[in-house]
Amino acid sequence: MKKRKLGKLEVSAIGFGCMGLSYAYGPATEKRQAINVIRTAVERGVTFFDTAESYGPFTNEELVGEALAPHREQVVIATKFGFDIAPDGQRRGGLNSRPEHIKQVAEASLKRLKTGVIDIFYQHRVDPDVPIEDVAGAVKDLIQAGKVKHFGLSEASANTIRRAHAVQPVAAVQSEYSIWTRDPEPEVLPVCEQLGIGFVPWSPLGQGFLTGKIDASTKFDSTDMRVVFPRFTEEARKANQAVVDLLNQIARRKSATPAQIALAWLLAEKPWIVPIPGTTKIHRLEENIASASVELTSDDLDEINSAASKIPIQGERLPESILRMSYR
């Protein structure tokens, strides 16, 4: 597996988003199967694993901690703080990035992850009630205490990234980014490039849509969050099939899959972009990892970008209640 840099931190070119193993996309994966997927990822060269206290809450961190304990020295673990979750796992609603809360979350996450240090500690969403300088200062304290190695931000605006970076250097910014979600391009990616910050696209496969395995007739489990996503209504899926058709067209030419083209496109955009696709299946894991070997030429990229710019995407990427927490 090729390596890339997030700030000064070296990780595998393809990471692993662990959320879907226990949360958000239907019933949780059986524990032994989930651990097997994570450990197989390590065996295949993946060194970058992403989780958060809010996935469950808590259950995903516990899973990741158990799965990676035998491999802790080989891997980079990223987790997140920022939602208002009680110690018993009850969601109190809203955000909470008060410095004292950040430090409490860090202690609890360290225990669940069975580790002495968190490699990247992201603010999950920017809290408008807490100055970002105070947030960065709290993480700086944790870094100085040896409990965190690197600071990250998720779904933050360019201005917030600059302000945070001035207090504590930001290693990575994580936001949704893919061929059908281009929001970071105008402002966030340029500021990351200028400041030497890595970028981590979450949902690089469009919550599964860009794999070509979802169409207008797909039925989602009632516990699957996509049932309330505007981009996943039956009408929107039918309209957005054009994006998958484009990926399929390139994939046939490259002897690849649409998912591999979607990931290879991200990797070709910038050398400091590290996507974190998630999966519950070994064969999908291997498919995602193989995308790092798919070469897209500048002509391929021009063709993809030109064709994609002519496809109007139907539906917002997230429900309004979640969307308004982004790019603050």
VOKOLMAR-5414 format. One line per field, with one value per residue: x, y, z of N, C-alpha, C in turn; residue number from 1; residue in three letters; chain. Coordinates in steps of 0.02 Angstrom, whole numbers, plus 50000, padded with zeros to 5 digits. Each point is the difference from the previous one (the first is absolute). Layout:
BEGIN
n_u: (X	...)
n_v: (Y	...)
n_w: (Z	...)
ca_u: (X	...)
ca_v: (Y	...)
ca_w: (Z	...)
c_u: (X	...)
c_v: (Y	...)
c_w: (Z	...)
resi: (NUM	...)
resn: (ala	...)
chain: (A	...)
//
This chain:
BEGIN
n_u: (50042	49986	50046	49966	50005	49978	50016	50024	49937	50037	49959	49963	50009	49978	49957	49976	49940	50004	49973	49998	50053	49986	49994	49938	50027	49955	49978	50026	50060	49992	50013	49996	49946	49977	50019	49973	49950	49999	50006	49953	49970	50017	49979	49951	50024	49937	50020	49945	49978	49937	49990	49952	50001	49978	50044	49937	50019	50064	49950	50005	50010	49953	49964	50014	49989	49948	49976	50018	49977	49994	49974	49993	50058	49959	49953	49964	49980	49947	49985	49939	49999	49953	49971	49941	50044	49952	50033	49933	50021	49965	49969	50034	50020	50014	50039	50061	50031	49968	50053	49962	49951	50038	50024	49936	49982	50055	49989	49936	50018	50049	49954	49951	50048	50002	50010	50062	49988	49967	50005	49936	49992	49946	49988	49948	49977	50007	50016	49944	49989	50050	50037	50014	50021	49941	49968	50033	49988	49938	49998	50024	49958	49955	50022	50002	49941	50010	49939	50022	50004	49940	49989	49934	49973	49935	49988	50061	49987	50019	49956	49957	50015	49999	49944	49976	50021	49978	49955	49976	50058	49962	49997	49935	49968	49945	49980	49935	50027	49972	49996	49955	50051	49997	49962	50049	49984	49949	49992	49972	49996	49986	49961	49977	49998	49973	49963	50002	49933	49998	49971	49948	49985	49946	49970	50062	49958	49988	50018	50046	49973	50061	49982	49942	50003	49987	49935	49957	50012	50059	49990	49994	50040	49951	50053	49992	50051	50016	49957	50039	50045	49998	50064	49966	49960	49947	49967	50033	49992	49939	49994	50026	49963	49992	50009	49961	49957	50017	49995	49943	49988	50026	49961	49955	50017	49994	49954	49957	49983	49937	49998	50037	49960	49947	50031	50014	49940	49979	50030	49973	49951	50023	50066	49964	49966	49968	49966	49943	49998	49938	50003	49953	50025	50032	49956	49958	50025	50006	49938	49984	50034	49973	49956	50043	49986	49941	50030	49985	50001	50037	50005	50012	50040	50027	50000	50022	50044	50015	49998	50036	50034	49984	50015	49937	50031	49955	49978	49989	50064	49971	49964	49953	49974	50027	49971	49955	50024	49995	50065	50003)
n_v: (49940	50045	50044	50037	50066	49998	50060	49983	49981	49945	49990	49946	49992	49941	50037	49992	50016	49999	50060	49982	49980	50058	50040	50024	49942	49999	49938	50001	50000	49935	50001	49934	50009	50047	49964	49949	50042	50026	49940	49982	50057	49986	49938	50036	50028	49997	50063	50022	50005	50010	50030	49996	50040	50040	49959	50000	50044	50010	49966	50049	50047	49969	49996	50062	50017	49958	50021	50061	49977	49944	50052	50020	49970	49964	50023	50040	50021	50018	50044	50010	50065	50024	49940	50019	49956	49975	49992	50000	50044	50034	50007	50053	49988	50017	50053	49977	50058	50003	50037	50010	50009	50037	50023	50006	50023	50036	50011	50011	50038	50025	49998	50028	50041	49988	50066	50018	49999	50055	49969	50001	50058	49982	50064	49964	50051	50055	50014	50029	49963	49969	50053	49996	50060	49999	49979	50039	50046	49975	49994	50063	50012	49967	50037	50055	49974	49994	50028	50049	49976	49998	50061	49986	50021	50000	50005	50023	50064	50031	50046	49953	49970	50058	50016	49939	50001	50062	49962	49951	49985	50007	49936	49998	50012	49983	49991	50001	49954	50009	49958	49983	50010	50059	50003	49956	49994	50042	49981	49942	49971	50061	50008	49939	50012	50059	49969	49958	50005	49938	49968	49986	49976	50019	49941	49976	49952	50062	49981	49978	50058	50023	49949	50029	49987	50065	49988	50022	49936	50023	49952	50051	49971	49992	49963	50001	50040	49961	49970	50042	49973	50066	49984	49970	50051	49965	50057	50018	49939	50005	50063	49978	49955	50060	50014	49950	50021	50061	49984	49970	50054	50037	49969	49996	50062	50007	49957	50044	50016	50018	49957	49959	50016	49994	49947	49972	50024	49981	49941	50006	50021	49971	50006	50050	49968	49981	49968	49998	49961	49984	49942	49955	50003	49942	49975	50037	49977	49941	50009	50025	49953	49960	50044	49987	49945	50031	50003	50062	50006	50051	49963	49946	50035	50026	49939	49973	50048	49997	49933	49996	50050	49956	49965	50022	50005	49953	50047	50031	50008	50044	49974	50046	49960	49956	50019	50026	49941	50000	50003	49993)
n_w: (50000	49954	50019	50043	49997	50063	49976	50060	50000	49998	49950	49998	49934	50019	50034	50061	49976	50065	49991	49936	50033	50031	49948	49992	49980	50049	50013	50061	49974	49993	50064	49998	49962	50041	50052	49968	49984	50061	50027	49956	50015	50063	49991	49972	50056	50022	50008	49968	50063	49980	50059	50046	50053	49951	49974	50012	50047	49994	49971	49954	50047	50036	49945	49981	50063	50002	49941	50019	50058	49962	49967	50063	50001	49962	50040	49962	50060	49963	50049	50025	50015	50041	50007	50020	50021	50038	50057	50011	49954	50046	49941	50022	49938	49938	50004	50014	49987	50058	50014	50054	49955	49961	50056	50020	49940	50001	50065	49985	49948	50038	50048	49963	49979	50066	50006	49997	49933	49985	49942	49983	50030	49966	49988	50020	50035	49965	50063	49978	50054	49967	50015	49935	50020	50035	49946	49957	50047	50004	49933	49997	50050	49965	49949	50036	50017	49934	50003	49962	49938	49969	49977	49999	49943	50011	49935	50003	50009	49944	50020	50017	49944	49969	50031	49988	49938	50010	50032	49963	49971	49946	50016	50014	49944	50030	49938	49988	49959	49942	49950	50047	50040	49971	50055	50015	49936	50007	50064	50017	49941	49974	50054	49989	49936	50012	50047	49948	49994	50025	49951	50040	49939	50034	50001	49987	50022	50025	50062	49957	49985	50009	50040	49986	50067	49992	49993	49956	49987	50022	50045	50041	50046	50044	50019	49934	50016	49948	50041	50036	49960	49987	49999	50050	49984	49986	50001	50056	50024	49976	50023	50058	49969	49973	50065	50019	49954	50020	50065	49983	49965	50050	50044	49952	49987	50066	49980	50021	50062	50001	50051	49964	49950	50040	50025	49941	49985	50060	49993	49940	50040	50056	50008	50029	49954	50055	49952	50034	49945	50013	50031	49990	49938	50007	49956	50035	50057	49972	49980	50061	50031	49954	50023	50049	49963	50002	49941	50019	49934	49981	49945	50038	50039	49945	49975	50056	50011	49936	49997	50057	49973	49954	50055	49998	50058	50007	50042	50059	50017	50042	50049	49996	50047	49958	49943	50043	50018	49934	49990	50066)
ca_u: (49958	50036	49990	49989	50010	49950	50047	50062	49981	49998	49947	49987	49965	49929	49985	49940	49949	49972	49933	49947	50002	49956	49955	49978	49978	49962	50022	50072	50033	50017	50064	50058	50008	50026	50070	50035	50008	50051	50066	50020	50024	50069	50041	50005	50041	49966	50027	49964	49932	49962	49941	49977	49959	49929	49978	49971	50066	50053	50011	50048	50066	50015	50015	50065	50051	50012	50026	50067	50046	50060	50038	50000	50061	50003	49944	49981	49928	49970	49933	49972	49960	49963	49929	49983	49981	50012	50044	49963	49984	49940	50011	49963	49981	50044	50073	50034	50073	50032	50065	49997	49966	50048	50048	49964	49991	50065	50014	49954	50018	50062	49982	49964	50046	50053	50063	50026	50001	49957	50044	49968	49939	49962	49936	49954	49966	50019	49951	49997	50000	50067	50050	50043	50065	49996	50000	50069	50040	49987	50035	50072	50014	50000	50061	50056	49994	50017	49940	49980	50058	49985	49936	49963	49935	49953	49947	50014	50011	50070	50018	50008	50063	50056	50001	50021	50070	50043	50009	50029	50000	49950	50030	49953	49931	49956	49934	49974	50027	49999	49983	49935	49998	50062	49999	50063	50046	50013	50036	50033	50060	50055	50031	50039	50062	50042	50025	50031	49954	49972	49927	49973	49931	49956	49952	50029	49959	49932	49958	49988	49967	50049	50023	49956	49959	49936	49963	49935	49958	50030	49963	50044	49975	49973	50053	50051	49990	49987	49928	49980	50046	49967	50032	49984	49931	49998	50005	50068	50043	49990	50032	50072	50030	50045	50069	50024	50010	50065	50053	50001	50031	50073	50021	50006	50062	50058	49994	49990	49929	49983	50026	50072	50009	49982	50056	50060	49990	50019	50073	50033	49988	50056	50038	49989	49930	49997	49930	49988	49940	49984	49964	49992	50015	50070	50012	49995	50061	50054	49985	50019	50073	50028	49992	50063	50042	49968	50031	49960	50042	49971	49945	49944	49972	49965	49939	49955	49978	49958	49935	49966	49976	49938	49948	49971	49985	49936	49996	50055	50041	49980	49939	50012	50021	50071	50036	50015	50059	50060	50035	49996)
ca_v: (50060	50063	50043	50072	50040	50047	50041	49962	49931	49955	49950	49966	50043	49986	49985	49960	50032	49944	50016	49957	49933	49996	50058	50044	49970	49940	49964	49994	49938	49955	50023	49962	50017	50068	49997	49967	50048	50049	49968	49984	50064	50009	49951	50022	50060	50061	50021	50059	49979	50058	49987	50058	49982	50004	49942	49952	50023	49963	49930	49994	50007	49938	49950	50017	49988	49928	49973	50025	49992	49962	50033	50071	50035	50004	50037	50068	50001	50066	50002	50068	50028	50059	49996	50001	49931	49987	49942	49937	49991	50036	50061	50056	50045	50057	49994	50019	50001	50036	49968	49948	49942	49970	49961	49942	49955	49970	49947	49944	49969	49962	49936	49958	49982	49958	50029	50054	50063	50007	50026	50062	50016	50049	50030	49969	50057	50063	50023	50073	50029	49997	50024	49947	50007	49964	49929	49984	50003	49939	49944	50013	49975	49927	49981	50011	49949	49935	49959	50009	50018	50049	50035	50001	50033	49969	50043	50069	50049	50021	50049	49963	49961	50048	50022	49944	49984	50051	49982	49932	49976	49950	49948	49976	50023	49947	50022	49958	50020	49947	50024	50033	50049	50038	50059	50025	50023	50072	50034	49958	49967	50048	50019	49941	49999	50057	49990	49934	49958	49946	50000	49933	49998	49948	49979	50010	49961	50026	49955	49938	50011	50002	49932	49972	49946	50029	50034	50028	49947	49975	50012	50008	49982	50058	50028	50028	50073	50024	50007	50070	50042	50025	49974	49929	49985	49960	50047	50025	49946	49990	50056	50000	49941	50024	50001	49932	49982	50029	49959	49936	50010	50003	49937	49949	50014	49990	49933	50015	50007	50071	50021	50011	50063	50054	50009	50019	50071	50038	49994	50037	50072	50029	49947	50001	49978	49930	49980	49948	49961	49949	49943	49943	49940	49992	50011	50073	50028	49988	50042	50069	50004	49996	50064	50038	49981	50022	50062	50044	50050	50068	49998	49966	50047	50053	49970	49989	50065	50033	49966	50008	50069	50006	49959	50033	49952	50014	49988	50020	49943	49983	50034	50070	50005	49983	50043	50066	49996	49996	50059	50058)
ca_w: (50000	49998	50058	49990	50060	50027	50038	50008	50018	49942	50003	49936	49952	50012	50069	50012	50041	50039	50025	49975	50031	50059	50006	49946	49937	50014	50060	50010	49979	50055	50027	49975	49929	49997	50020	49945	49946	50020	50003	49931	49972	50024	49963	49930	49996	50023	50066	50023	50019	50022	50041	50039	50059	49985	49961	50047	50019	50035	49981	49946	50030	50036	49948	49970	50051	50006	49937	49984	50056	49984	49946	50017	49980	49927	49972	50021	50018	50006	50028	49998	50055	49979	50012	50072	50018	50071	50011	49992	49929	49981	49960	50030	49946	49988	50000	50062	49994	50055	50014	50051	49970	49953	50039	50026	49943	49985	50049	49989	49936	50011	50032	49952	49946	50030	49979	50042	49963	49941	49948	49977	50038	49960	50020	49953	49968	50033	50050	49996	50067	50029	49952	49976	50034	50064	49981	49981	50061	50040	49968	50011	50068	49997	49964	50046	50053	49971	49991	49930	49959	49948	50003	49937	49997	49954	49972	50021	49947	49990	50051	50063	49994	50010	50070	50042	49982	50031	50071	50000	49930	49982	49957	49951	49998	49974	49977	49946	49935	49950	49933	50000	50056	49986	50043	50026	49948	49992	50053	50050	49972	49993	50064	50021	49960	50022	50068	50008	50038	49961	49993	50006	49978	50026	49949	49933	49953	50000	50040	49962	49936	49945	49985	49949	50029	50023	49947	50020	50029	50062	50062	50058	50065	50037	50042	49955	49999	49932	49988	50008	49962	49939	49939	49995	49982	49939	49944	49996	49979	49928	49965	50012	49968	49947	50027	50001	49929	49982	50032	49965	49934	50010	50031	49948	49963	50044	50030	50072	50020	50012	50066	49993	49964	50046	50048	49963	49983	50059	50010	49947	50008	50038	50033	50072	50012	50022	50011	50050	49987	50049	49973	50047	49962	49981	49928	49988	50027	49951	49942	50017	50005	49932	49965	50005	49943	49938	49976	49958	49968	50001	49952	50034	50049	49963	49974	50057	50028	49950	49998	50065	50007	49961	50032	50060	50054	50032	50072	50043	50022	50068	50023	50019	50070	50003	49953	50028	50045	49959	49972	50045)
c_u: (50044	49982	49989	50009	49939	50040	50066	49988	49995	49947	49994	49958	49924	49992	49937	49953	49960	49926	49947	50000	49952	49946	49984	49974	49963	50027	50076	50025	50016	50073	50060	50014	50031	50075	50042	50013	50055	50070	50024	50025	50072	50046	50012	50037	49967	50028	49960	49927	49964	49938	49979	49960	49926	49974	49978	49946	50043	50015	50053	50072	50020	50020	50069	50057	50017	50033	50073	50051	50063	50046	50013	50061	50004	49950	49991	49925	49978	49931	49978	49962	49955	49925	49987	49971	50018	50045	49964	49978	49937	50018	49959	49980	50050	50074	50028	50075	50031	50064	49997	49966	50047	50047	49968	49990	50065	50015	49956	50018	50063	49985	49966	50045	50059	50070	50022	49999	49954	50042	49973	49935	49965	49944	49949	49959	50018	49943	49998	50003	50068	50051	50048	50069	50001	50002	50072	50045	49991	50036	50075	50021	50005	50062	50061	50001	50015	49940	49973	50064	49986	49928	49968	49934	49957	49946	50009	50010	50073	50022	50012	50066	50060	50007	50025	50075	50049	50015	50035	49998	49950	50033	49953	49932	49959	49933	49976	50027	50001	49980	49932	49991	50065	50008	50069	50044	50012	50045	50041	50063	50057	50033	50040	50066	50048	50033	50033	49960	49974	49924	49974	49926	49961	49944	50028	49963	49926	49951	49980	49972	50049	50030	49960	49955	49934	49967	49932	49956	50026	49957	50049	49965	49976	50053	50056	49987	49984	49925	49977	50047	49966	50027	49983	49926	50000	50009	50072	50048	49994	50035	50076	50036	50051	50073	50030	50014	50067	50057	50007	50034	50076	50026	50010	50066	50063	50001	49994	49925	49984	50026	50075	50014	49985	50056	50063	49996	50021	50076	50038	49993	50059	50038	49991	49926	50000	49927	49993	49935	49989	49964	49993	50022	50073	50011	49994	50062	50057	49990	50021	50076	50032	49993	50064	50047	49969	50029	49952	50046	49967	49942	49938	49966	49962	49933	49948	49972	49954	49930	49961	49970	49933	49942	49973	49982	49936	50002	50061	50036	49980	49933	50018	50027	50075	50040	50018	50057	50066	50026	49989	50069)
c_v: (50063	50042	50073	50036	50043	50045	49963	49926	49957	49945	49965	50045	49992	49983	49958	50039	49946	50009	49947	49930	49995	50053	50028	49967	49935	49965	49993	49932	49957	50011	49962	50016	50070	50002	49969	50048	50050	49969	49980	50063	50012	49953	50021	50067	50065	50017	50056	49982	50058	49978	50064	49977	49996	49941	49945	50032	49944	49931	49993	50008	49936	49945	50012	49987	49927	49971	50018	49991	49959	50034	50074	50037	50010	50050	50070	49999	50072	49992	50073	50016	50054	49997	49996	49932	49989	49938	49933	49988	50035	50063	50056	50052	50057	49984	50020	49994	50044	49963	49944	49937	49963	49954	49938	49948	49964	49942	49939	49964	49958	49931	49953	49975	49958	50025	50055	50067	49995	50033	50065	50009	50057	50032	49978	50051	50063	50024	50077	50035	50000	50025	49944	50003	49962	49924	49978	50000	49939	49940	50008	49975	49924	49974	50007	49949	49930	49956	50002	50018	50057	50025	49999	50037	49963	50049	50073	50045	50018	50048	49966	49960	50046	50020	49944	49985	50048	49985	49933	49974	49943	49950	49981	50033	49945	50030	49952	50026	49939	50031	50035	50049	50040	50061	50025	50036	50075	50031	49954	49967	50050	50019	49941	49998	50054	49986	49933	49951	49944	50004	49928	50001	49944	49989	50011	49961	50020	49956	49937	50010	49994	49932	49969	49945	50025	50033	50022	49948	49974	50018	50001	49977	50063	50033	50031	50075	50027	50008	50072	50048	50022	49969	49926	49986	49960	50044	50025	49945	49988	50054	49996	49940	50021	50003	49931	49976	50027	49958	49932	50004	50001	49933	49945	50008	49984	49930	50007	50000	50074	50025	50016	50065	50059	50014	50023	50074	50044	49999	50042	50076	50035	49944	49997	49986	49925	49982	49943	49962	49949	49942	49948	49935	49999	50015	50073	50035	49992	50041	50073	50008	50000	50065	50042	49984	50019	50068	50038	50054	50069	50004	49966	50048	50056	49974	49991	50067	50037	49969	50009	50070	50011	49960	50037	49948	50020	49982	50025	49938	49975	50032	50069	50007	49985	50048	50067	50000	50004	50068	50062	50029)
c_w: (50000	50061	49979	50066	50015	50046	50003	50013	49938	50010	49932	49955	50004	50074	50006	50046	50036	50019	49981	50029	50059	50003	49931	49937	50010	50062	50004	49975	50061	50020	49971	49927	49993	50018	49944	49942	50016	50000	49930	49966	50019	49961	49928	49993	50020	50070	50032	50012	50033	50038	50035	50059	49983	49959	50048	50044	50033	49971	49946	50026	50036	49951	49971	50049	50007	49938	49988	50057	49983	49950	50016	49975	49925	49971	50030	50013	50009	50031	50008	50064	49971	50006	50075	50019	50073	50008	49992	49928	49977	49961	50030	49948	49993	50006	50067	49989	50054	50019	50052	49974	49952	50039	50031	49945	49984	50047	49987	49935	50006	50030	49949	49945	50024	49979	50048	49966	49939	49945	49969	50039	49963	50040	49948	49962	50039	50044	49999	50067	50034	49949	49979	50031	50066	49987	49984	50061	50043	49970	50007	50069	50000	49964	50046	50057	49973	49988	49928	49961	49951	50006	49931	50006	49949	49979	50023	49940	49995	50055	50067	50000	50013	50074	50046	49990	50032	50073	50007	49928	49989	49952	49943	50007	49966	49981	49946	49934	49954	49933	49998	50058	49998	50045	50023	49948	49998	50053	50046	49973	49989	50065	50029	49963	50024	50067	50011	50041	49954	49997	49995	49978	50035	49949	49930	49946	50004	50038	49962	49931	49942	49984	49943	50025	50028	49940	50025	50036	50068	50060	50059	50064	50037	50044	49959	49992	49931	49985	50007	49962	49935	49936	49988	49993	49935	49938	49990	49976	49925	49960	50005	49971	49947	50025	49999	49928	49976	50028	49966	49933	50005	50026	49947	49962	50040	50032	50076	50014	50009	50067	49995	49962	50045	50050	49965	49980	50060	50010	49949	50008	50035	50034	50075	50017	50015	50014	50050	49986	50055	49966	50056	49968	49977	49926	49981	50027	49949	49937	50013	50002	49931	49961	50002	49943	49933	49980	49955	49972	50005	49950	50030	50048	49967	49974	50056	50025	49952	49999	50065	50009	49964	50031	50061	50053	50035	50074	50037	50026	50069	50015	50027	50071	50009	49957	50030	50051	49960	49977	50041	50009)
resi: (1	2	3	4	5	6	7	8	9	10	11	12	13	14	15	16	17	18	19	20	21	22	23	24	25	26	27	28	29	30	31	32	33	34	35	36	37	38	39	40	41	42	43	44	45	46	47	48	49	50	51	52	53	54	55	56	57	58	59	60	61	62	63	64	65	66	67	68	69	70	71	72	73	74	75	76	77	78	79	80	81	82	83	84	85	86	87	88	89	90	91	92	93	94	95	96	97	98	99	100	101	102	103	104	105	106	107	108	109	110	111	112	113	114	115	116	117	118	119	120	121	122	123	124	125	126	127	128	129	130	131	132	133	134	135	136	137	138	139	140	141	142	143	144	145	146	147	148	149	150	151	152	153	154	155	156	157	158	159	160	161	162	163	164	165	166	167	168	169	170	171	172	173	174	175	176	177	178	179	180	181	182	183	184	185	186	187	188	189	190	191	192	193	194	195	196	197	198	199	200	201	202	203	204	205	206	207	208	209	210	211	212	213	214	215	216	217	218	219	220	221	222	223	224	225	226	227	228	229	230	231	232	233	234	235	236	237	238	239	240	241	242	243	244	245	246	247	248	249	250	251	252	253	254	255	256	257	258	259	260	261	262	263	264	265	266	267	268	269	270	271	272	273	274	275	276	277	278	279	280	281	282	283	284	285	286	287	288	289	290	291	292	293	294	295	296	297	298	299	300	301	302	303	304	305	306	307	308	309	310	311	312	313	314	315	316	317	318	319	320	321	322	323	324	325	326	327	328)
resn: (met	lys	lys	arg	lys	leu	gly	lys	leu	glu	val	ser	ala	ile	gly	phe	gly	cys	met	gly	leu	ser	tyr	ala	tyr	gly	pro	ala	thr	glu	lys	arg	gln	ala	ile	asn	val	ile	arg	thr	ala	val	glu	arg	gly	val	thr	phe	phe	asp	thr	ala	glu	ser	tyr	gly	pro	phe	thr	asn	glu	glu	leu	val	gly	glu	ala	leu	ala	pro	his	arg	glu	gln	val	val	ile	ala	thr	lys	phe	gly	phe	asp	ile	ala	pro	asp	gly	gln	arg	arg	gly	gly	leu	asn	ser	arg	pro	glu	his	ile	lys	gln	val	ala	glu	ala	ser	leu	lys	arg	leu	lys	thr	gly	val	ile	asp	ile	phe	tyr	gln	his	arg	val	asp	pro	asp	val	pro	ile	glu	asp	val	ala	gly	ala	val	lys	asp	leu	ile	gln	ala	gly	lys	val	lys	his	phe	gly	leu	ser	glu	ala	ser	ala	asn	thr	ile	arg	arg	ala	his	ala	val	gln	pro	val	ala	ala	val	gln	ser	glu	tyr	ser	ile	trp	thr	arg	asp	pro	glu	pro	glu	val	leu	pro	val	cys	glu	gln	leu	gly	ile	gly	phe	val	pro	trp	ser	pro	leu	gly	gln	gly	phe	leu	thr	gly	lys	ile	asp	ala	ser	thr	lys	phe	asp	ser	thr	asp	met	arg	val	val	phe	pro	arg	phe	thr	glu	glu	ala	arg	lys	ala	asn	gln	ala	val	val	asp	leu	leu	asn	gln	ile	ala	arg	arg	lys	ser	ala	thr	pro	ala	gln	ile	ala	leu	ala	trp	leu	leu	ala	glu	lys	pro	trp	ile	val	pro	ile	pro	gly	thr	thr	lys	ile	his	arg	leu	glu	glu	asn	ile	ala	ser	ala	ser	val	glu	leu	thr	ser	asp	asp	leu	asp	glu	ile	asn	ser	ala	ala	ser	lys	ile	pro	ile	gln	gly	glu	arg	leu	pro	glu	ser	ile	leu	arg	met	ser	tyr	arg)
chain: (A	A	A	A	A	A	A	A	A	A	A	A	A	A	A	A	A	A	A	A	A	A	A	A	A	A	A	A	A	A	A	A	A	A	A	A	A	A	A	A	A	A	A	A	A	A	A	A	A	A	A	A	A	A	A	A	A	A	A	A	A	A	A	A	A	A	A	A	A	A	A	A	A	A	A	A	A	A	A	A	A	A	A	A	A	A	A	A	A	A	A	A	A	A	A	A	A	A	A	A	A	A	A	A	A	A	A	A	A	A	A	A	A	A	A	A	A	A	A	A	A	A	A	A	A	A	A	A	A	A	A	A	A	A	A	A	A	A	A	A	A	A	A	A	A	A	A	A	A	A	A	A	A	A	A	A	A	A	A	A	A	A	A	A	A	A	A	A	A	A	A	A	A	A	A	A	A	A	A	A	A	A	A	A	A	A	A	A	A	A	A	A	A	A	A	A	A	A	A	A	A	A	A	A	A	A	A	A	A	A	A	A	A	A	A	A	A	A	A	A	A	A	A	A	A	A	A	A	A	A	A	A	A	A	A	A	A	A	A	A	A	A	A	A	A	A	A	A	A	A	A	A	A	A	A	A	A	A	A	A	A	A	A	A	A	A	A	A	A	A	A	A	A	A	A	A	A	A	A	A	A	A	A	A	A	A	A	A	A	A	A	A	A	A	A	A	A	A	A	A	A	A	A	A	A	A	A	A	A	A	A	A	A	A	A	A	A	A	A	A	A	A	A	A	A	A	A	A)
//
